C-alpha cells in the first residue's frame, strides 16, 4: 500500500546535488555493488538502493520499478 503524501510544489523535479556520504555508508554501498551488481557506479547503486527502500516501505508503487539495477547506466540516471 502506498502511503498518503502531498508533495510540496516543485517536488516532482529531479534532484541533482553533490552529496557527502560518510565512509561507513560508502563501504556498505561498495559491498552492495560487489554482492548484487558488480559494475554499477556508486551513483547507480545509490539510486537502486533508494528505489528498493522506497518500494519496500510503501513510498513508491511497484509499477514505478521501471529501471532495474542491472539496466542502470549513464543514459538513464536522470
C-alpha positions in Angstrom: 0.0 0.0 0.0 1.3 3.4 -1.0 1.5 5.9 1.9 -0.5 9.1 1.6 1.6 12.0 0.7 1.1 15.5 -0.7 4.3 16.8 -2.2 5.2 20.4 -1.9 5.2 22.5 -5.1 8.1 21.6 -7.4 8.8 18.4 -5.6 8.4 16.2 -8.7 11.6 17.7 -10.1 14.7 15.6 -10.1 17.4 16.3 -7.5 20.9 17.0 -8.7 23.3 17.5 -5.8 26.7 16.8 -4.5 26.2 14.6 -1.5 28.7 13.9 1.2 28.3 10.2 2.1 30.1 9.1 5.3 32.8 6.4 4.9 30.8 3.7 6.6 27.9 4.2 4.1 30.4 4.2 1.2 31.7 0.8 2.5 28.1 -0.6 2.7 27.4 0.7 -0.8 30.5 -0.9 -2.1 29.5 -4.2 -0.5 26.1 -3.9 -2.2 27.7 -3.4 -5.5 30.1 -6.3 -5.0 27.3 -8.7 -3.9 24.4 -7.6 -6.1 25.5 -5.7 -9.1 29.2 -5.7 -9.9 30.0 -2.9 -12.4 27.5 -0.4 -11.1 28.8 3.0 -10.2 28.2 4.3 -6.7 25.7 6.7 -8.1 23.8 4.0 -9.9 23.9 1.7 -6.8 22.7 4.5 -4.5 19.7 5.1 -6.8 19.0 1.4 -6.8 19.2 1.1 -3.0 16.9 4.2 -2.6 14.4 2.8 -5.1 14.3 -0.6 -3.4 13.9 1.0 0.0 11.1 3.3 -1.2 9.2 0.4 -2.8 9.7 -1.9 0.3 8.4 0.9 2.6 5.4 1.9 0.5 6.7 5.3 -0.7 6.9 4.2 -4.4 4.5 1.8 -6.1 5.8 -1.4 -7.5 4.7 -0.3 -11.0 7.3 2.6 -10.9 10.1 0.0 -10.6 10.8 0.7 -14.2 14.6 0.6 -14.3 16.1 -2.4 -12.7 19.6 -2.1 -11.2 21.1 -4.2 -13.9 19.6 -1.7 -16.5 21.0 1.4 -14.9 23.6 3.3 -16.9 24.6 6.9 -17.6 21.8 7.4 -20.2 19.0 6.8 -17.7 20.3 8.3 -14.4 18.1 11.4 -14.6 
